[in-house]
Amino acid sequence: MDRKKAFTPHLEDVKRKTENIITAVIRDSKYEATQVQNWVDKITHECIDYLQQVNDDFKYVVSVIIMEKKTGGFHLFSTCYWDCDQDGTVTARYDNPGLHVLVTIFGITLD
């Protein structure tokens, strides 16, 4: 396996950078439905820009969920059928008193 063609060695760095992106975009914002699309667009574009710098030989999927923090629970599940040695997924979470943010990134090799 060519490590340069694998996403798995980048998982920790991608998670850390994604958490930093979320924090920079959301900061201490309160949930505002009118702002959600702007936040999602900014987080998504900044993640994709960063991921292309990491390695542009992958296909990336970036999913962003922003929810108002209420008393109800929230569960998110995903599964993939892929090459576990090369492909990978990262989930970054951010919470503040008013909202939850979950960003899931899938990195899939093109080989």
Contacts in CASP RR format, 6 or more apart in sequence:
PFRMAT RR
TARGET T0000
AUTHOR 0000-0000-0000
METHOD contacts of the structure
MODEL  1
MDRKKAFTPHLEDVKRKTENIITAVIRDSKYEATQVQNWVDKITHECIDY
LQQVNDDFKYVVSVIIMEKKTGGFHLFSTCYWDCDQDGTVTARYDNPGLH
VLVTIFGITLD
1 85 0 8 1.000
1 86 0 8 1.000
3 9 0 8 1.000
4 55 0 8 1.000
4 57 0 8 1.000
5 55 0 8 1.000
5 57 0 8 1.000
5 86 0 8 1.000
5 109 0 8 1.000
5 111 0 8 1.000
6 85 0 8 1.000
6 86 0 8 1.000
6 109 0 8 1.000
7 55 0 8 1.000
7 58 0 8 1.000
7 86 0 8 1.000
7 87 0 8 1.000
7 88 0 8 1.000
7 107 0 8 1.000
7 108 0 8 1.000
7 109 0 8 1.000
8 84 0 8 1.000
8 85 0 8 1.000
8 86 0 8 1.000
8 87 0 8 1.000
8 88 0 8 1.000
10 54 0 8 1.000
10 55 0 8 1.000
11 88 0 8 1.000
11 90 0 8 1.000
13 54 0 8 1.000
14 50 0 8 1.000
14 51 0 8 1.000
14 54 0 8 1.000
14 90 0 8 1.000
14 105 0 8 1.000
15 90 0 8 1.000
15 91 0 8 1.000
15 92 0 8 1.000
17 47 0 8 1.000
17 50 0 8 1.000
18 47 0 8 1.000
18 50 0 8 1.000
18 90 0 8 1.000
18 92 0 8 1.000
18 103 0 8 1.000
18 105 0 8 1.000
19 92 0 8 1.000
19 94 0 8 1.000
21 43 0 8 1.000
21 46 0 8 1.000
21 47 0 8 1.000
21 50 0 8 1.000
21 103 0 8 1.000
22 43 0 8 1.000
22 92 0 8 1.000
22 94 0 8 1.000
22 101 0 8 1.000
22 103 0 8 1.000
23 94 0 8 1.000
25 39 0 8 1.000
25 42 0 8 1.000
25 43 0 8 1.000
25 46 0 8 1.000
26 39 0 8 1.000
26 94 0 8 1.000
26 96 0 8 1.000
26 99 0 8 1.000
26 101 0 8 1.000
28 96 0 8 1.000
29 35 0 8 1.000
29 39 0 8 1.000
29 96 0 8 1.000
29 99 0 8 1.000
30 97 0 8 1.000
30 98 0 8 1.000
30 99 0 8 1.000
31 66 0 8 1.000
31 67 0 8 1.000
31 68 0 8 1.000
31 69 0 8 1.000
31 98 0 8 1.000
31 99 0 8 1.000
33 68 0 8 1.000
36 66 0 8 1.000
39 64 0 8 1.000
39 66 0 8 1.000
39 101 0 8 1.000
40 64 0 8 1.000
40 66 0 8 1.000
43 62 0 8 1.000
43 64 0 8 1.000
43 101 0 8 1.000
43 103 0 8 1.000
44 62 0 8 1.000
44 64 0 8 1.000
47 62 0 8 1.000
47 103 0 8 1.000
47 105 0 8 1.000
48 60 0 8 1.000
48 62 0 8 1.000
51 58 0 8 1.000
51 60 0 8 1.000
51 62 0 8 1.000
51 105 0 8 1.000
51 107 0 8 1.000
52 60 0 8 1.000
57 109 0 8 1.000
57 110 0 8 1.000
58 107 0 8 1.000
58 108 0 8 1.000
58 109 0 8 1.000
58 110 0 8 1.000
59 107 0 8 1.000
59 108 0 8 1.000
59 110 0 8 1.000
60 105 0 8 1.000
60 106 0 8 1.000
60 107 0 8 1.000
60 108 0 8 1.000
61 104 0 8 1.000
61 105 0 8 1.000
61 106 0 8 1.000
61 107 0 8 1.000
61 108 0 8 1.000
62 103 0 8 1.000
62 104 0 8 1.000
62 105 0 8 1.000
63 103 0 8 1.000
63 104 0 8 1.000
63 105 0 8 1.000
64 101 0 8 1.000
64 102 0 8 1.000
64 103 0 8 1.000
65 76 0 8 1.000
65 100 0 8 1.000
65 101 0 8 1.000
65 102 0 8 1.000
65 103 0 8 1.000
66 99 0 8 1.000
66 100 0 8 1.000
66 101 0 8 1.000
67 74 0 8 1.000
67 99 0 8 1.000
67 100 0 8 1.000
68 98 0 8 1.000
68 99 0 8 1.000
69 95 0 8 1.000
69 96 0 8 1.000
69 97 0 8 1.000
69 98 0 8 1.000
69 99 0 8 1.000
69 100 0 8 1.000
74 100 0 8 1.000
76 102 0 8 1.000
76 104 0 8 1.000
78 89 0 8 1.000
78 104 0 8 1.000
80 87 0 8 1.000
80 88 0 8 1.000
80 89 0 8 1.000
80 106 0 8 1.000
82 88 0 8 1.000
82 108 0 8 1.000
83 109 0 8 1.000
86 109 0 8 1.000
86 111 0 8 1.000
87 106 0 8 1.000
87 107 0 8 1.000
87 108 0 8 1.000
87 109 0 8 1.000
88 106 0 8 1.000
88 107 0 8 1.000
88 108 0 8 1.000
89 104 0 8 1.000
89 105 0 8 1.000
89 106 0 8 1.000
89 107 0 8 1.000
90 104 0 8 1.000
90 105 0 8 1.000
91 102 0 8 1.000
91 103 0 8 1.000
91 104 0 8 1.000
91 105 0 8 1.000
92 102 0 8 1.000
92 103 0 8 1.000
92 105 0 8 1.000
93 100 0 8 1.000
93 101 0 8 1.000
93 102 0 8 1.000
93 103 0 8 1.000
94 100 0 8 1.000
94 101 0 8 1.000
95 101 0 8 1.000
END
